[in-house]
Amino acid sequence: MRKETEMEKSKWSLYVMGVLGVLVIAMFFWKVIAVQNVEKKMAEERKSITEKSQQLLTDNTRGFLRLTTVPLVWAVRKEMIQGNYDQINEYAKSYVKERNMQQIVLVKADGTIAVATDKKIEGAQAKDVFPPQLLEQNDVSITEVNNGNLQVAAPIMGLNAKLGTLILIYKPERIIF
């Protein structure tokens, strides 16, 4: 009889240890799944915050580009009226030295590229280098081109007619986490 009770206790102990083992394993997997869910949620939140931050940065960059382009257009207009394209070239060379400014181009009203920081395109027809609708802008416009750069087109208006278009290519900052 005593052997039976010890065997029953032994079976009972094994049974309890088995149940406890299963519970420990179940808790382990439950915690692993919970941690994975939290990590996934955090990654989604990080992505959302990054996208919102990038959009804010891009919007601010567009505003600053618009703000800085207007006085540059005034200066270029003054020099165009006086026929001083060397001075416009100096403005462009100086301006393109600023961080993230890629290129500056001045297109005359006849469509000829008069000044460009990329000297290979000077003298060419703007329609061969830029989309034609870019040259038809009547107000400062900022568009994103396929490589992520921002393309600013600003008309240069004389008293009676459009003198040309100033085009700036700007590479915006990217937020990387």
Secondary structure, 3 states (H helix, E strand, C coil): CHHHHHHHHHHHHHHHHHHHHHHHHHHHHHHHHHHHHHHHHHHHHHHHHHHHHHHHHHHHHHHHHHHHHHHHHHHHHHHHHHCCHHHHHHHHHHHHCCCCEEEEEEEECCCEEEEECCHHHCCCEHHHCCCHHHHHCCCCEEEECCCCCEEEEEEEECCCCEEEEEEEEECCCCCCC
